[in-house]
Amino acid sequence: MIRGMLFAILVGLVGAAVLHIVIVMALPSFTGLDAYTRLQSYEAPNRFVVFAPEPDENGFSDGDPYLRVAACVFDVSDRPVHLLASGSVPFWSFAVYDSSSNEVFSMNDRSAAGGDLDAIIASPQQLAGIRKTNPDIISESVLIEMPRPEGYIVLRALAPSDSFESSAKDFLSEAGCEAYEG
């Protein structure tokens, strides 16, 4: 009985050691595969990159036959980021993610004032300064607090038929993801 128990414990310890070695050895092949790292390879900070229907060299595409998608990498270490987009699309939405791909904020045109996208992404200190110097900003823009300085935004526009294709592409390509000038 004791010999069987010792054997089971020994097999368990050896199995756990082998499993840990395999995981540690496999880690290098998984690094750099997250969305934030792949988006940084576009070298287009504070500018939306519009994706095509087919996957590109980084694996990004629209993914949905009725949605057109764009993404923007940003860093609010120095300055907040101002998101602006307007146009005649049946539906749009955006989501803000931190550098670990955790969703920080999301919204769509149904909850936007006037149907246009106007948002400011900033650190807690930057938001306090914006509210202090421009208290009316709350009625103009959606204020989004970033827990980490780096992240990315995914902007989507609906194109349910070919007649909406042009307006969806224009909406995404003209969208702004630039430093806030407030």
Secondary structure, 3 states (H helix, E strand, C coil): CHHHHHHHHHHHHHHHHHHHHHHHHHHHHHCCCCHHHHHHCCCCECCCEECCCCCCCCCCCCCCCCEEEEEEEEECCCCCEEEEECCCCCCEEEEEEECCCCEEEEEEHHHCHHHCEEEEEECHHHHHHHHHHCCCHHHHCEEEECCCCEEEEEEEEECCCHHHHHHHHHHHHCCEEEECCC
